[in-house]
Amino acid sequence: NREISSERGSLVFIEEHFGGRKTPGQCRLIAHELSCLHQLAVLHHEELKEVCGIDLNDDESLRSYILQHVEMFLAEGEV
């Protein structure tokens, strides 16, 4: 139940990545969406494993899952 303003840790990196190509509001939204996505994955990790074959208890699978979604949200397309 964190507020959008609590995504500050990742927000700095997201703003740096886009270097002004996205507004501060867009960067905050990306930080919030990434955080929510990963929180949801943790809450539903058993279903994610059963349905998609992604085992978040496995370090390599977890790393791959996170990197895939970070790259997707940091793509240069429109938000």
Phi and psi in degrees as a GROMACS rama.xvg file:
@    title "Ramachandran Plot"
@    xaxis  label "Phi"
@    yaxis  label "Psi"
@TYPE xy
-82.4489  151.263  ARG-2
-84.1167  161.029  GLU-3
-55.8025  -36.9335  ILE-4
-65.8026  -14.7732  SER-5
-82.8695  -1.75923  SER-6
-85.1123  24.5131  GLU-7
-62.3118  -33.1533  ARG-8
-58.5703  -49.2562  GLY-9
-81.0558  -24.397  SER-10
-58.6413  -41.5468  LEU-11
-58.322  -44.8276  VAL-12
-69.2961  -37.3046  PHE-13
-67.0825  -45.2567  ILE-14
-61.4996  -41.4094  GLU-15
-64.2816  -41.9089  GLU-16
-59.3692  -45.7482  HIS-17
-83.1064  -17.3575  PHE-18
48.123  44.0557  GLY-19
88.7683  -4.15016  GLY-20
-75.616  -15.1059  ARG-21
-125.29  150.047  LYS-22
-70.6295  160.492  THR-23
-56.1988  -36.7886  PRO-24
-64.8783  -40.5501  GLY-25
-64.5072  -40.4122  GLN-26
-65.6972  -40.6908  CYS-27
-62.9637  -39.901  ARG-28
-64.6112  -42.621  LEU-29
-61.4122  -44.5462  ILE-30
-60.7057  -43.2112  ALA-31
-65.645  -44.5039  HIS-32
-63.2965  -41.3368  GLU-33
-61.8489  -45.7678  LEU-34
-61.5014  -46.2077  SER-35
-63.3095  -42.8998  CYS-36
-58.9047  -45.1045  LEU-37
-73.3703  -33.9302  HIS-38
-63.79  -42.1042  GLN-39
-64.1348  -40.8688  LEU-40
-61.4306  -40.7044  ALA-41
-64.8718  -43.3648  VAL-42
-63.8519  -31.439  LEU-43
-114.256  31.1261  HIS-44
-60.7602  -34.2097  HIS-45
-67.9956  -43.3102  GLU-46
-66.5554  -38.8576  GLU-47
-60.4809  -39.4504  LEU-48
-68.2415  -44.7991  LYS-49
-67.4767  -44.5591  GLU-50
-84.4141  -39.8214  VAL-51
-110.379  -8.51125  CYS-52
74.5576  19.563  GLY-53
-101.883  113.536  ILE-54
-99.1748  101.556  ASP-55
-72.3122  -8.09755  LEU-56
-80.9752  -15.8838  ASN-57
-88.8954  121.955  ASP-58
-55.9487  -42.0538  ASP-59
-67.651  -41.6597  GLU-60
-64.9208  -41.467  SER-61
-62.0495  -47.1117  LEU-62
-60.1112  -45.3129  ARG-63
-62.7644  -43.6863  SER-64
-60.2427  -47.9619  TYR-65
-65.0196  -47.8646  ILE-66
-60.8861  -40.3756  LEU-67
-59.2748  -43.7469  GLN-68
-77.948  -34.0025  HIS-69
-63.3907  -45.5644  VAL-70
-60.8827  -38.934  GLU-71
-63.8165  -43.3237  MET-72
-75.5982  -22.0197  PHE-73
-94.0902  3.95314  LEU-74
-61.1962  156.249  ALA-75
-82.9212  5.47628  GLU-76
-69.6097  177.531  GLY-77
-72.6641  149.003  GLU-78
